[in-house]
Amino acid sequence: MRTQPTLTTNRLTLRPFSLSDASAIEKLAGNRLVAEMTANVPHPYPKGGAEVWIKSEHIAWQEGTSIAYATCLQDTGQFIGCISLMEITDGTAELGYWLGQNYWGNGYCSEAAMALVDLAFGQLGLNKLQAEHITTNPASGRVLLNAGF
């Protein structure tokens, strides 16, 4: 069984999800504005959906097809969002992320994205990352630029 590495940045800890994160995911991702800024977060967020998603991400990590991280503030451990590499295949992956609305505008997503880019091209040995953002979310475009896209 593969162990998913924990990553740290200046202000963040990126750690594997646990089932105890489910209620926080549903609360933060359940915000209509968060869902509108992503391609994959449903609104309304279904009750129990986070547990199902966490379990599926653990399986995907073991299969080598995805790696998802709980994005947490390093000083308090507060869960603030998610960042992941999805659809890992043939040396490529897609970067995806979201943060709870209260955490927007602090550079946390850029910081997390840079850490995941380093992981992708370093430890995971990928050779291509792709990402896109919704045009009505220019802040997400800045995250990608900051991460080297």
C-alpha positions in Angstrom: 0.0 0.0 0.0 1.5 3.3 -1.1 1.8 6.1 1.4 0.7 9.6 0.2 3.4 12.2 1.2 2.4 15.2 3.3 3.7 18.5 1.8 4.5 21.7 3.7 5.0 25.3 2.4 5.7 28.5 4.3 2.1 28.7 5.5 0.4 25.5 4.5 0.3 21.8 5.2 -1.0 19.7 2.3 -2.1 16.3 3.8 -4.1 13.3 2.7 -7.8 13.6 3.3 -9.4 11.7 6.2 -13.1 10.9 6.7 -13.1 13.4 9.5 -12.7 16.2 6.8 -16.1 15.4 5.3 -18.2 17.9 7.1 -15.7 20.7 6.5 -15.6 19.9 2.8 -19.4 19.9 2.6 -19.5 23.2 4.5 -16.8 25.1 2.5 -17.5 23.5 -0.9 -21.2 23.9 -0.3 -20.9 27.6 -0.7 -22.6 28.6 -4.0 -19.7 31.0 -4.9 -17.1 28.3 -4.4 -19.0 25.9 -6.6 -19.5 28.5 -9.3 -15.7 29.0 -9.5 -15.0 25.4 -10.2 -15.8 22.8 -12.9 -16.3 19.8 -10.6 -17.8 20.9 -7.3 -21.6 20.3 -7.3 -24.1 22.8 -5.8 -25.8 22.1 -3.6 -23.1 19.8 -2.2 -24.8 16.5 -1.4 -25.0 15.3 2.2 -22.6 12.4 2.5 -21.0 13.2 -0.8 -17.7 14.2 0.7 -17.2 10.8 2.4 -17.8 9.0 -0.9 -15.4 11.4 -2.6 -12.7 10.9 0.0 -12.9 7.1 -0.2 -12.7 7.3 -4.0 -9.6 9.6 -3.8 -7.9 7.1 -1.5 -8.5 4.4 -4.1 -7.4 6.6 -6.9 -4.1 7.4 -5.1 -3.4 3.6 -4.7 -4.2 3.1 -8.4 -1.9 6.1 -9.3 -4.7 8.0 -11.2 -5.2 10.9 -8.8 -3.7 12.6 -5.7 -5.8 14.9 -3.6 -4.7 17.0 -0.7 -6.5 18.8 2.2 -5.1 22.3 2.1 -4.6 23.4 5.8 -3.2 26.4 7.5 0.1 25.3 9.0 -0.1 27.2 12.2 -3.6 26.1 13.2 -4.3 23.0 11.1 -7.5 24.6 9.9 -8.8 23.0 6.7 -9.3 25.6 4.0 -9.7 23.8 0.7 -8.5 21.1 -1.7 -5.8 20.8 -4.4 -5.3 17.8 -6.6 -3.7 16.2 -9.6 -6.4 14.4 -11.5 -6.5 12.0 -14.5 -2.9 11.0 -14.0 -2.0 8.9 -17.0 1.0 8.5 -19.3 3.1 11.1 -17.5 0.4 13.8 -17.5 -2.1 15.2 -15.1 -4.6 18.0 -14.6 -4.3 20.4 -11.7 -7.5 21.4 -9.9 -8.1 23.3 -6.7 -10.7 25.2 -4.6 -10.6 27.2 -1.4 -13.3 28.2 1.0 -14.5 31.7 0.3 -13.2 33.2 3.5 -9.6 32.2 2.4 -9.7 33.8 -1.0 -7.2 36.6 -1.8 -4.4 35.5 0.5 -2.1 33.7 -2.0 -2.8 30.3 -0.4 -3.9 28.6 -3.6 -0.8 29.8 -5.5 1.4 28.5 -2.7 -0.3 25.1 -2.7 -0.2 25.0 -6.5 3.5 25.6 -6.6 4.0 22.8 -4.1 2.0 20.4 -6.2 3.8 21.3 -9.4 7.1 20.5 -7.6 5.7 17.2 -6.5 4.4 16.4 -9.9 7.6 17.0 -11.8 9.8 15.8 -8.9 8.7 12.8 -6.9 5.9 11.7 -9.2 8.0 12.0 -12.3 5.3 13.5 -14.5 6.3 15.4 -17.7 3.2 17.4 -18.4 0.6 19.3 -16.3 -2.4 21.0 -17.6 -5.0 23.2 -16.0 -7.8 25.6 -16.9 -9.9 28.1 -15.2 -13.4 29.6 -15.6 -13.1 32.9 -17.4 -15.2 34.6 -14.8 -12.6 33.7 -12.2 -9.5 35.6 -13.2 -8.0 35.0 -9.7 -7.7 31.4 -10.6 -5.9 32.3 -13.8 -3.4 34.2 -11.6 -2.9 31.1 -9.5 -1.9 29.2 -12.7 0.5 32.0 -13.8 2.1 32.1 -10.3 2.6 28.3 -10.5 4.4 28.5 -13.8 1.6 27.7 -16.3 
